[in-house]
Amino acid sequence: MSTQKKIMVSGIQPTNKLTLGNYLGALKNWVKLQTEYECYFFAVDLHAITSRQDPKELAANTYFALATYLAAGIDLNHATIFVQSHVRQHPELAWVLNCFTYMGELSRMTQFKDKSSRAGETIPVGLFTYPTLMASDILLYQADLVPVGADQKQHLELTRDIAIRINNLYGDLFKVPEPFIPNIGARIMDLQSPENKMSKSVSTDMGAVFLSDSAKEIEKKFKRAVTDSGTEISYSQDKPGIKNLIDIQCAISGKKPQEIVASYQGKLYGHLKVDTANCVIGELKPLQEQTQVFLSDKAELQRILSKGAEKAAVKAEATLRKVYDAIGFAPTHS
């Protein structure tokens, strides 16, 4: 007798091009997990506009992100992929969740504090309510598990709090999701500031390896990567630059950190930088080639996304209708 698969939900903002951190920290894990769970993976373009976007670039980056999902090995027989804005239930449920979320909760979000401090006086309301849209993304699909990095764990905790609060008022409308945090590759750091996560929006061009970078650009970035004082190659928290390079090799090769360290006895930091660059170039080459194959047939890509949005909308509408009925919205007669 077959048991029903648990549901997993995750998405990446299509701002700028995806990074090596997105690939090793998210996409590779999605591919490994997709056969174990019922998966919904999407490009979160509604989240993206919490900062100003060039319209043409946002559209192009959205297609690039989803083509990369497919190129990385997301199998449409196991997973549903779509664009967040193509499923109207996301902002609709987000509004309801706004009404059950407290100002104090949102103001305590670390990511809001960090981003609003850089925005000055022109802080978008959407940046403040970003976590309730993320909660909608998750709760619409009755997710059991959500792959999250450490920077998003606080948002997932808020999602759980909102779900429990509404369930206590109206019955079991939502499944309360659990975080899934991979051990390796979950947090790839900035090559220039290895104390910080590699980011599409915060890292400098030299700090982030983008999936669209050429082999020459990747090599240049790793050769200029910030390392640490001393000469010994070791895996420790007090050598964040070296640790990051080793983590990248581990995420690609599947080796343990100490195996990588042992192979560099008597070698210099320069050897580690060059080898890590070559490791990344070799890993990304087939991904980059396959991404271009998907992008070259825009009609087929749009068909895939349309079909994915239709499938996602069925699941999302079932949740939204249950919520609307529970809180007392008059039913439609369509």
NUPAFI-128810 format. One record per residue (C-alpha): residue number from 1; residue in three letters; x, y, z. Coordinates in Angstrom, 3 decimals. Example, Ala and Ser with C-alpha at 12.3 -4.5 7.8 and 13.67 -1.06 7.14 Angstrom:
BEGIN
seq->1&type->ALA&X->12.300&Y->-4.500&Z->7.800
seq->2&type->SER&X->13.670&Y->-1.060&Z->7.140
END
This chain:
BEGIN
seq->1&type->MET&X->0.000&Y->0.000&Z->0.000
seq->2&type->SER&X->1.565&Y->3.323&Z->-1.084
seq->3&type->THR&X->1.730&Y->6.231&Z->1.335
seq->4&type->GLN&X->1.049&Y->9.788&Z->0.225
seq->5&type->LYS&X->4.184&Y->11.847&Z->-0.275
seq->6&type->LYS&X->4.872&Y->14.814&Z->1.963
seq->7&type->ILE&X->4.741&Y->18.218&Z->0.286
seq->8&type->MET&X->7.804&Y->20.434&Z->-0.170
seq->9&type->VAL&X->7.695&Y->24.071&Z->-1.334
seq->10&type->SER&X->10.538&Y->26.405&Z->-2.264
seq->11&type->GLY&X->11.330&Y->29.380&Z->-4.480
seq->12&type->ILE&X->14.117&Y->31.758&Z->-5.487
seq->13&type->GLN&X->13.832&Y->35.452&Z->-6.307
seq->14&type->PRO&X->14.583&Y->36.135&Z->-9.995
seq->15&type->THR&X->16.526&Y->39.293&Z->-9.169
seq->16&type->ASN&X->19.824&Y->39.528&Z->-11.024
seq->17&type->LYS&X->21.151&Y->36.177&Z->-12.226
seq->18&type->LEU&X->21.157&Y->33.128&Z->-9.952
seq->19&type->THR&X->24.379&Y->32.532&Z->-8.041
seq->20&type->LEU&X->26.553&Y->29.555&Z->-7.253
seq->21&type->GLY&X->25.032&Y->29.770&Z->-3.766
seq->22&type->ASN&X->21.532&Y->29.355&Z->-5.201
seq->23&type->TYR&X->22.683&Y->26.340&Z->-7.202
seq->24&type->LEU&X->24.667&Y->24.515&Z->-4.503
seq->25&type->GLY&X->22.478&Y->25.597&Z->-1.597
seq->26&type->ALA&X->19.070&Y->25.131&Z->-3.196
seq->27&type->LEU&X->18.819&Y->23.659&Z->-6.698
seq->28&type->LYS&X->21.092&Y->20.649&Z->-6.178
seq->29&type->ASN&X->19.164&Y->19.757&Z->-3.051
seq->30&type->TRP&X->15.828&Y->20.201&Z->-4.850
seq->31&type->VAL&X->16.952&Y->17.689&Z->-7.462
seq->32&type->LYS&X->17.914&Y->15.175&Z->-4.768
seq->33&type->LEU&X->14.652&Y->15.627&Z->-2.886
seq->34&type->GLN&X->12.146&Y->15.776&Z->-5.750
seq->35&type->THR&X->11.502&Y->12.040&Z->-5.908
seq->36&type->GLU&X->10.894&Y->11.809&Z->-2.157
seq->37&type->TYR&X->8.300&Y->14.584&Z->-1.947
seq->38&type->GLU&X->5.488&Y->16.235&Z->-3.874
seq->39&type->CYS&X->7.387&Y->19.377&Z->-4.839
seq->40&type->TYR&X->6.355&Y->22.899&Z->-5.854
seq->41&type->PHE&X->9.271&Y->25.059&Z->-7.043
seq->42&type->PHE&X->8.746&Y->28.570&Z->-8.367
seq->43&type->ALA&X->10.330&Y->31.905&Z->-9.217
seq->44&type->VAL&X->9.123&Y->34.400&Z->-6.605
seq->45&type->ASP&X->8.738&Y->37.476&Z->-8.791
seq->46&type->LEU&X->6.173&Y->39.080&Z->-6.446
seq->47&type->HIS&X->8.832&Y->39.132&Z->-3.747
seq->48&type->ALA&X->11.326&Y->40.598&Z->-6.199
seq->49&type->ILE&X->9.505&Y->43.915&Z->-6.559
seq->50&type->THR&X->10.083&Y->44.855&Z->-2.910
seq->51&type->SER&X->13.062&Y->46.603&Z->-4.541
seq->52&type->ARG&X->12.905&Y->48.446&Z->-7.878
seq->53&type->GLN&X->13.368&Y->46.199&Z->-10.889
seq->54&type->ASP&X->13.938&Y->46.924&Z->-14.536
seq->55&type->PRO&X->10.825&Y->45.343&Z->-16.171
seq->56&type->LYS&X->12.696&Y->43.730&Z->-19.074
seq->57&type->GLU&X->15.423&Y->42.411&Z->-16.798
seq->58&type->LEU&X->12.898&Y->41.001&Z->-14.316
seq->59&type->ALA&X->11.106&Y->39.094&Z->-17.081
seq->60&type->ALA&X->14.394&Y->37.851&Z->-18.560
seq->61&type->ASN&X->15.725&Y->36.801&Z->-15.145
seq->62&type->THR&X->12.480&Y->34.975&Z->-14.398
seq->63&type->TYR&X->12.789&Y->32.899&Z->-17.545
seq->64&type->PHE&X->16.494&Y->32.343&Z->-16.831
seq->65&type->ALA&X->15.743&Y->31.118&Z->-13.304
seq->66&type->LEU&X->13.115&Y->28.615&Z->-14.425
seq->67&type->ALA&X->15.217&Y->27.392&Z->-17.360
seq->68&type->THR&X->17.993&Y->26.825&Z->-14.823
seq->69&type->TYR&X->15.645&Y->24.800&Z->-12.598
seq->70&type->LEU&X->14.976&Y->22.508&Z->-15.534
seq->71&type->ALA&X->18.626&Y->22.384&Z->-16.592
seq->72&type->ALA&X->19.667&Y->21.469&Z->-13.042
seq->73&type->GLY&X->17.520&Y->18.363&Z->-13.272
seq->74&type->ILE&X->14.096&Y->19.275&Z->-11.948
seq->75&type->ASP&X->11.876&Y->16.562&Z->-13.434
seq->76&type->LEU&X->8.327&Y->17.577&Z->-14.374
seq->77&type->ASN&X->7.209&Y->14.025&Z->-13.579
seq->78&type->HIS&X->8.100&Y->14.680&Z->-9.952
seq->79&type->ALA&X->7.856&Y->18.443&Z->-9.448
seq->80&type->THR&X->5.679&Y->21.389&Z->-10.431
seq->81&type->ILE&X->7.466&Y->24.575&Z->-11.522
seq->82&type->PHE&X->5.820&Y->27.915&Z->-12.177
seq->83&type->VAL&X->6.003&Y->31.685&Z->-11.793
seq->84&type->GLN&X->4.598&Y->33.017&Z->-8.512
seq->85&type->SER&X->2.659&Y->35.873&Z->-10.157
seq->86&type->HIS&X->0.929&Y->33.376&Z->-12.473
seq->87&type->VAL&X->-0.968&Y->31.922&Z->-9.507
seq->88&type->ARG&X->-3.329&Y->34.649&Z->-8.204
seq->89&type->GLN&X->-3.981&Y->32.815&Z->-4.934
seq->90&type->HIS&X->-0.546&Y->33.843&Z->-3.590
seq->91&type->PRO&X->-1.348&Y->37.564&Z->-3.116
seq->92&type->GLU&X->-4.981&Y->36.770&Z->-2.228
seq->93&type->LEU&X->-4.066&Y->34.575&Z->0.737
seq->94&type->ALA&X->-1.251&Y->36.980&Z->1.659
seq->95&type->TRP&X->-3.854&Y->39.706&Z->2.280
seq->96&type->VAL&X->-5.790&Y->37.445&Z->4.635
seq->97&type->LEU&X->-2.579&Y->36.533&Z->6.479
seq->98&type->ASN&X->-1.723&Y->40.239&Z->6.811
seq->99&type->CYS&X->-4.893&Y->40.591&Z->8.847
seq->100&type->PHE&X->-3.770&Y->37.874&Z->11.278
seq->101&type->THR&X->-0.148&Y->39.037&Z->11.624
seq->102&type->TYR&X->0.991&Y->41.641&Z->14.130
seq->103&type->MET&X->3.068&Y->44.753&Z->13.448
seq->104&type->GLY&X->5.443&Y->43.796&Z->16.254
seq->105&type->GLU&X->6.121&Y->40.401&Z->14.672
seq->106&type->LEU&X->6.989&Y->41.892&Z->11.300
seq->107&type->SER&X->9.104&Y->44.691&Z->12.773
seq->108&type->ARG&X->11.259&Y->42.102&Z->14.563
seq->109&type->MET&X->12.245&Y->40.340&Z->11.344
seq->110&type->THR&X->16.042&Y->40.584&Z->10.999
seq->111&type->GLN&X->15.916&Y->40.758&Z->7.195
seq->112&type->PHE&X->13.482&Y->43.701&Z->7.349
seq->113&type->LYS&X->15.765&Y->45.507&Z->9.783
seq->114&type->ASP&X->18.795&Y->44.958&Z->7.529
seq->115&type->LYS&X->17.113&Y->45.937&Z->4.272
seq->116&type->SER&X->15.127&Y->48.853&Z->5.670
seq->117&type->SER&X->18.293&Y->50.325&Z->7.156
seq->118&type->ARG&X->19.686&Y->50.539&Z->3.619
seq->119&type->ALA&X->16.441&Y->51.926&Z->2.161
seq->120&type->GLY&X->16.481&Y->55.122&Z->4.232
seq->121&type->GLU&X->13.120&Y->56.905&Z->4.391
seq->122&type->THR&X->11.660&Y->55.193&Z->1.295
seq->123&type->ILE&X->10.920&Y->51.800&Z->2.817
seq->124&type->PRO&X->8.300&Y->49.944&Z->0.727
seq->125&type->VAL&X->5.364&Y->48.492&Z->2.672
seq->126&type->GLY&X->5.957&Y->45.304&Z->0.685
seq->127&type->LEU&X->9.348&Y->44.916&Z->2.353
seq->128&type->PHE&X->7.598&Y->44.989&Z->5.729
seq->129&type->THR&X->4.898&Y->42.485&Z->4.717
seq->130&type->TYR&X->7.283&Y->40.264&Z->2.723
seq->131&type->PRO&X->7.067&Y->37.495&Z->5.368
seq->132&type->THR&X->3.273&Y->37.192&Z->5.065
seq->133&type->LEU&X->3.585&Y->36.674&Z->1.300
seq->134&type->MET&X->6.211&Y->34.027&Z->2.011
seq->135&type->ALA&X->3.790&Y->32.461&Z->4.493
seq->136&type->SER&X->1.136&Y->32.420&Z->1.777
seq->137&type->ASP&X->3.574&Y->30.711&Z->-0.634
seq->138&type->ILE&X->4.019&Y->27.927&Z->1.897
seq->139&type->LEU&X->0.582&Y->27.527&Z->3.463
seq->140&type->LEU&X->-1.314&Y->27.521&Z->0.146
seq->141&type->TYR&X->0.210&Y->24.144&Z->-0.712
seq->142&type->GLN&X->-0.139&Y->22.629&Z->2.770
seq->143&type->ALA&X->3.625&Y->22.160&Z->2.842
seq->144&type->ASP&X->5.173&Y->19.666&Z->5.243
seq->145&type->LEU&X->8.732&Y->20.816&Z->4.625
seq->146&type->VAL&X->10.402&Y->24.010&Z->3.405
seq->147&type->PRO&X->14.109&Y->24.037&Z->2.470
seq->148&type->VAL&X->15.421&Y->27.232&Z->4.057
seq->149&type->GLY&X->18.761&Y->28.836&Z->4.680
seq->150&type->ALA&X->19.595&Y->30.271&Z->8.057
seq->151&type->ASP&X->18.553&Y->33.744&Z->6.854
seq->152&type->GLN&X->14.997&Y->32.577&Z->6.107
seq->153&type->LYS&X->14.476&Y->30.408&Z->9.176
seq->154&type->GLN&X->12.970&Y->33.326&Z->11.119
seq->155&type->HIS&X->10.396&Y->33.843&Z->8.353
seq->156&type->LEU&X->9.421&Y->30.176&Z->8.508
seq->157&type->GLU&X->9.016&Y->30.405&Z->12.281
seq->158&type->LEU&X->6.623&Y->33.307&Z->11.723
seq->159&type->THR&X->4.748&Y->31.242&Z->9.110
seq->160&type->ARG&X->4.295&Y->28.512&Z->11.704
seq->161&type->ASP&X->3.058&Y->31.036&Z->14.271
seq->162&type->ILE&X->0.509&Y->32.472&Z->11.818
seq->163&type->ALA&X->-0.720&Y->29.002&Z->10.826
seq->164&type->ILE&X->-1.147&Y->27.950&Z->14.462
seq->165&type->ARG&X->-2.947&Y->31.214&Z->15.317
seq->166&type->ILE&X->-5.453&Y->30.839&Z->12.473
seq->167&type->ASN&X->-5.920&Y->27.118&Z->13.151
seq->168&type->ASN&X->-6.733&Y->27.897&Z->16.777
seq->169&type->LEU&X->-9.437&Y->30.324&Z->15.612
seq->170&type->TYR&X->-11.001&Y->28.398&Z->12.728
seq->171&type->GLY&X->-9.925&Y->24.769&Z->12.927
seq->172&type->ASP&X->-7.203&Y->22.968&Z->10.999
seq->173&type->LEU&X->-7.010&Y->25.118&Z->7.877
seq->174&type->PHE&X->-3.246&Y->24.868&Z->7.464
seq->175&type->LYS&X->-0.585&Y->22.251&Z->7.898
seq->176&type->VAL&X->2.192&Y->23.659&Z->10.119
seq->177&type->PRO&X->5.419&Y->23.326&Z->8.078
seq->178&type->GLU&X->8.823&Y->22.180&Z->9.283
seq->179&type->PRO&X->12.188&Y->23.599&Z->8.101
seq->180&type->PHE&X->14.559&Y->21.484&Z->6.050
seq->181&type->ILE&X->18.143&Y->22.733&Z->6.319
seq->182&type->PRO&X->20.724&Y->20.742&Z->4.296
seq->183&type->ASN&X->24.063&Y->20.063&Z->5.996
seq->184&type->ILE&X->26.370&Y->20.771&Z->3.062
seq->185&type->GLY&X->26.055&Y->23.519&Z->0.521
seq->186&type->ALA&X->23.315&Y->25.225&Z->2.471
seq->187&type->ARG&X->25.306&Y->28.401&Z->2.953
seq->188&type->ILE&X->27.855&Y->29.424&Z->0.314
seq->189&type->MET&X->29.624&Y->32.606&Z->1.330
seq->190&type->ASP&X->30.688&Y->35.776&Z->-0.490
seq->191&type->LEU&X->34.145&Y->35.421&Z->-2.086
seq->192&type->GLN&X->35.115&Y->38.945&Z->-1.010
seq->193&type->SER&X->33.369&Y->38.961&Z->2.386
seq->194&type->PRO&X->33.345&Y->35.317&Z->3.508
seq->195&type->GLU&X->31.555&Y->36.204&Z->6.744
seq->196&type->ASN&X->28.453&Y->36.982&Z->4.657
seq->197&type->LYS&X->26.274&Y->34.775&Z->2.475
seq->198&type->MET&X->26.768&Y->34.961&Z->-1.292
seq->199&type->SER&X->23.846&Y->37.107&Z->-2.437
seq->200&type->LYS&X->22.369&Y->38.221&Z->-5.761
seq->201&type->SER&X->21.505&Y->41.620&Z->-4.339
seq->202&type->VAL&X->24.163&Y->42.373&Z->-1.729
seq->203&type->SER&X->27.385&Y->40.796&Z->-3.005
seq->204&type->THR&X->29.681&Y->42.723&Z->-5.314
seq->205&type->ASP&X->30.285&Y->41.346&Z->-8.806
seq->206&type->MET&X->33.591&Y->39.910&Z->-7.567
seq->207&type->GLY&X->31.981&Y->38.441&Z->-4.453
seq->208&type->ALA&X->29.308&Y->36.394&Z->-6.229
seq->209&type->VAL&X->29.716&Y->33.734&Z->-8.898
seq->210&type->PHE&X->26.715&Y->34.001&Z->-11.205
seq->211&type->LEU&X->25.478&Y->30.979&Z->-13.132
seq->212&type->SER&X->25.781&Y->33.049&Z->-16.312
seq->213&type->ASP&X->29.499&Y->33.812&Z->-15.716
seq->214&type->SER&X->32.025&Y->32.597&Z->-18.289
seq->215&type->ALA&X->34.826&Y->30.223&Z->-17.309
seq->216&type->LYS&X->37.267&Y->33.128&Z->-17.506
seq->217&type->GLU&X->35.129&Y->35.251&Z->-15.166
seq->218&type->ILE&X->34.775&Y->32.396&Z->-12.679
seq->219&type->GLU&X->38.521&Y->31.767&Z->-12.653
seq->220&type->LYS&X->39.218&Y->35.484&Z->-12.087
seq->221&type->LYS&X->36.777&Y->35.662&Z->-9.168
seq->222&type->PHE&X->38.270&Y->32.665&Z->-7.375
seq->223&type->LYS&X->41.847&Y->33.829&Z->-7.892
seq->224&type->ARG&X->40.883&Y->37.109&Z->-6.215
seq->225&type->ALA&X->38.877&Y->35.447&Z->-3.438
seq->226&type->VAL&X->39.678&Y->36.744&Z->0.035
seq->227&type->THR&X->41.424&Y->34.099&Z->2.119
seq->228&type->ASP&X->42.945&Y->34.354&Z->5.588
seq->229&type->SER&X->46.211&Y->35.002&Z->7.372
seq->230&type->GLY&X->48.700&Y->32.166&Z->7.547
seq->231&type->THR&X->49.519&Y->29.553&Z->4.919
seq->232&type->GLU&X->48.090&Y->26.275&Z->6.240
seq->233&type->ILE&X->44.945&Y->25.010&Z->4.523
seq->234&type->SER&X->42.590&Y->23.948&Z->7.312
seq->235&type->TYR&X->38.838&Y->23.763&Z->7.842
seq->236&type->SER&X->37.893&Y->25.996&Z->10.750
seq->237&type->GLN&X->35.578&Y->28.864&Z->11.676
seq->238&type->ASP&X->38.518&Y->31.228&Z->12.184
seq->239&type->LYS&X->39.449&Y->30.818&Z->8.516
seq->240&type->PRO&X->36.134&Y->31.694&Z->6.821
seq->241&type->GLY&X->37.655&Y->32.321&Z->3.384
seq->242&type->ILE&X->39.410&Y->28.957&Z->3.219
seq->243&type->LYS&X->36.440&Y->27.193&Z->4.812
seq->244&type->ASN&X->34.156&Y->28.611&Z->2.108
seq->245&type->LEU&X->36.360&Y->27.304&Z->-0.719
seq->246&type->ILE&X->36.454&Y->23.871&Z->0.905
seq->247&type->ASP&X->32.658&Y->23.937&Z->1.407
seq->248&type->ILE&X->32.194&Y->24.704&Z->-2.290
seq->249&type->GLN&X->34.371&Y->21.741&Z->-3.282
seq->250&type->CYS&X->32.514&Y->19.504&Z->-0.813
seq->251&type->ALA&X->29.112&Y->20.549&Z->-2.188
seq->252&type->ILE&X->30.212&Y->19.673&Z->-5.718
seq->253&type->SER&X->32.308&Y->16.552&Z->-5.098
seq->254&type->GLY&X->30.398&Y->15.041&Z->-2.179
seq->255&type->LYS&X->33.667&Y->14.657&Z->-0.241
seq->256&type->LYS&X->34.079&Y->15.430&Z->3.444
seq->257&type->PRO&X->35.965&Y->18.600&Z->4.430
seq->258&type->GLN&X->38.843&Y->16.638&Z->5.955
seq->259&type->GLU&X->39.291&Y->14.702&Z->2.713
seq->260&type->ILE&X->39.692&Y->17.994&Z->0.859
seq->261&type->VAL&X->42.092&Y->19.345&Z->3.498
seq->262&type->ALA&X->44.242&Y->16.184&Z->3.362
seq->263&type->SER&X->44.738&Y->16.617&Z->-0.391
seq->264&type->TYR&X->46.330&Y->20.040&Z->0.175
seq->265&type->GLN&X->49.065&Y->19.131&Z->2.621
seq->266&type->GLY&X->52.117&Y->21.202&Z->1.768
seq->267&type->LYS&X->50.211&Y->23.245&Z->-0.830
seq->268&type->LEU&X->49.424&Y->26.956&Z->-0.869
seq->269&type->TYR&X->46.180&Y->28.937&Z->-0.901
seq->270&type->GLY&X->46.689&Y->29.599&Z->-4.605
seq->271&type->HIS&X->46.376&Y->25.894&Z->-5.371
seq->272&type->LEU&X->43.073&Y->25.727&Z->-3.495
seq->273&type->LYS&X->41.721&Y->28.777&Z->-5.331
seq->274&type->VAL&X->42.594&Y->27.461&Z->-8.787
seq->275&type->ASP&X->41.304&Y->23.963&Z->-8.053
seq->276&type->THR&X->38.036&Y->25.334&Z->-6.653
seq->277&type->ALA&X->37.601&Y->27.513&Z->-9.754
seq->278&type->ASN&X->38.161&Y->24.507&Z->-12.036
seq->279&type->CYS&X->35.773&Y->22.426&Z->-9.935
seq->280&type->VAL&X->33.054&Y->25.090&Z->-10.303
seq->281&type->ILE&X->33.697&Y->25.601&Z->-14.024
seq->282&type->GLY&X->33.401&Y->21.873&Z->-14.651
seq->283&type->GLU&X->30.196&Y->21.658&Z->-12.609
seq->284&type->LEU&X->28.515&Y->24.651&Z->-14.242
seq->285&type->LYS&X->29.420&Y->24.022&Z->-17.892
seq->286&type->PRO&X->26.719&Y->21.385&Z->-18.629
seq->287&type->LEU&X->24.201&Y->23.368&Z->-16.557
seq->288&type->GLN&X->24.904&Y->26.535&Z->-18.542
seq->289&type->GLU&X->24.659&Y->24.718&Z->-21.869
seq->290&type->GLN&X->21.355&Y->23.057&Z->-20.961
seq->291&type->THR&X->19.914&Y->26.330&Z->-19.642
seq->292&type->GLN&X->20.518&Y->27.909&Z->-23.037
seq->293&type->VAL&X->18.727&Y->24.971&Z->-24.700
seq->294&type->PHE&X->15.599&Y->25.681&Z->-22.654
seq->295&type->LEU&X->15.855&Y->29.436&Z->-23.217
seq->296&type->SER&X->16.204&Y->28.949&Z->-26.965
seq->297&type->ASP&X->12.650&Y->27.519&Z->-27.156
seq->298&type->LYS&X->10.632&Y->30.207&Z->-25.374
seq->299&type->ALA&X->7.301&Y->28.771&Z->-26.575
seq->300&type->GLU&X->8.023&Y->25.404&Z->-24.944
seq->301&type->LEU&X->9.232&Y->27.086&Z->-21.758
seq->302&type->GLN&X->6.032&Y->29.144&Z->-21.598
seq->303&type->ARG&X->3.973&Y->25.982&Z->-22.143
seq->304&type->ILE&X->5.755&Y->24.287&Z->-19.224
seq->305&type->LEU&X->5.181&Y->27.293&Z->-16.974
seq->306&type->SER&X->1.533&Y->27.632&Z->-17.969
seq->307&type->LYS&X->0.901&Y->23.969&Z->-17.241
seq->308&type->GLY&X->2.743&Y->24.278&Z->-13.921
seq->309&type->ALA&X->0.713&Y->27.335&Z->-12.907
seq->310&type->GLU&X->-2.552&Y->25.539&Z->-13.731
seq->311&type->LYS&X->-1.572&Y->22.563&Z->-11.570
seq->312&type->ALA&X->-0.388&Y->24.788&Z->-8.710
seq->313&type->ALA&X->-3.580&Y->26.874&Z->-8.879
seq->314&type->VAL&X->-5.759&Y->23.797&Z->-8.311
seq->315&type->LYS&X->-3.918&Y->23.001&Z->-5.077
seq->316&type->ALA&X->-3.792&Y->26.660&Z->-4.021
seq->317&type->GLU&X->-7.488&Y->27.300&Z->-4.728
seq->318&type->ALA&X->-8.533&Y->24.369&Z->-2.548
seq->319&type->THR&X->-6.719&Y->25.951&Z->0.406
seq->320&type->LEU&X->-7.901&Y->29.488&Z->-0.358
seq->321&type->ARG&X->-11.537&Y->28.407&Z->-0.669
seq->322&type->LYS&X->-11.333&Y->26.590&Z->2.669
seq->323&type->VAL&X->-9.925&Y->29.746&Z->4.290
seq->324&type->TYR&X->-12.537&Y->32.035&Z->2.704
seq->325&type->ASP&X->-15.356&Y->29.778&Z->3.859
seq->326&type->ALA&X->-13.957&Y->29.550&Z->7.397
seq->327&type->ILE&X->-13.606&Y->33.305&Z->7.910
seq->328&type->GLY&X->-17.051&Y->34.011&Z->6.505
seq->329&type->PHE&X->-16.612&Y->35.418&Z->3.003
seq->330&type->ALA&X->-19.777&Y->35.072&Z->0.962
seq->331&type->PRO&X->-19.382&Y->32.258&Z->-1.571
seq->332&type->THR&X->-19.215&Y->32.966&Z->-5.303
seq->333&type->HIS&X->-21.674&Y->31.314&Z->-7.680
seq->334&type->SER&X->-19.316&Y->30.830&Z->-10.621
END
